[in-house]
Amino acid sequence: EPEVTQTPSHQVTQMGQEVILRCVPISNHLYFYWYRQILGQKVEFLVSFYNNEISEKSEIFDDQFSVERPDGSNFTLKIRSTKLEDSAMYFCASSNTGGGYGYTFGSGTRLTVV
Amino acid sequence: KQEVTQIPAALSVPEGENLVLNCSFTDSAIYNLQWFRQDPGKGLTSLLLIQSSQREQTSGRLNASLDKSSGRSTLYIAASQPGDSATYLCAVSSWDNYGQNFVFGPGTRLSVLP
């Protein structure tokens, strides 16, 4: 069964450093998403991406965050200057249609900022 | 702003029992509602999606109902098994983004004891 692949599974970084979280969505999917889950808290929407541009972003997705689809297969989330409160599990998801159908999540990247 | 709550927060049942998980949302103008399963260290798996015009969806031992007017959904699990142990998340989407992005509840952590 097709999977959304995220790398690395765990990343530790120092406060103030830049990190790039990588995702390989399912190949025929057109919609891409990032969510995060701070330990013990709800899963929160960050950003959605379609047709090579951001279609929606949440209040959390401020100027320190950016997303990119650098080639035909990868979808990345960059955090420019990490803060302690950025420590969370980051989930990538993709879907082949809008409307929430066929939503497939990756296993997540646990980001720890020290 | 949409808020999603789930009760109970945790549930422990013996194998074979039927059980009901509850979800409530504050804004009834939803596009759809989706139930996910989250296993430790893994991503989220979509279980059932109910469109706003639908009343219920079934998949195997799972049945999800939706009462949009009262802002409630239930997930019914029949003949529970130890393999059902996981956290179950309810999520709703809105017409603003044509159902693409989800607001999640905090989840119900289910333990099915052999």
Chai-1 contact restraints between the chains, C-beta under 6 A:
chainA,res_idxA,chainB,res_idxB,connection_type,confidence,min_distance_angstrom,max_distance_angstrom,comment,restraint_id
A,K42,B,F104,contact,1.0,0.0,6.0,A-B,restraint_1
A,K42,B,P106,contact,1.0,0.0,6.0,A-B,restraint_2
A,V43,B,F104,contact,1.0,0.0,6.0,A-B,restraint_3
A,F45,B,N101,contact,1.0,0.0,6.0,A-B,restraint_4
A,S48,B,Q100,contact,1.0,0.0,6.0,A-B,restraint_5
A,S48,B,N101,contact,1.0,0.0,6.0,A-B,restraint_6
A,E56,B,N97,contact,1.0,0.0,6.0,A-B,restraint_7
A,E56,B,N101,contact,1.0,0.0,6.0,A-B,restraint_8
A,F91,B,G43,contact,1.0,0.0,6.0,A-B,restraint_9
A,G98,B,Y98,contact,1.0,0.0,6.0,A-B,restraint_10
A,G98,B,Q100,contact,1.0,0.0,6.0,A-B,restraint_11
A,G99,B,G99,contact,1.0,0.0,6.0,A-B,restraint_12
A,G100,B,N32,contact,1.0,0.0,6.0,A-B,restraint_13
A,G100,B,Q34,contact,1.0,0.0,6.0,A-B,restraint_14
A,G100,B,L49,contact,1.0,0.0,6.0,A-B,restraint_15
A,G100,B,S93,contact,1.0,0.0,6.0,A-B,restraint_16
A,G100,B,G99,contact,1.0,0.0,6.0,A-B,restraint_17
A,Y103,B,S46,contact,1.0,0.0,6.0,A-B,restraint_18
A,F105,B,G43,contact,1.0,0.0,6.0,A-B,restraint_19
A,F105,B,L44,contact,1.0,0.0,6.0,A-B,restraint_20
A,G106,B,G43,contact,1.0,0.0,6.0,A-B,restraint_21
A,S107,B,K42,contact,1.0,0.0,6.0,A-B,restraint_22
A,S107,B,G43,contact,1.0,0.0,6.0,A-B,restraint_23
A,G108,B,G43,contact,1.0,0.0,6.0,A-B,restraint_24
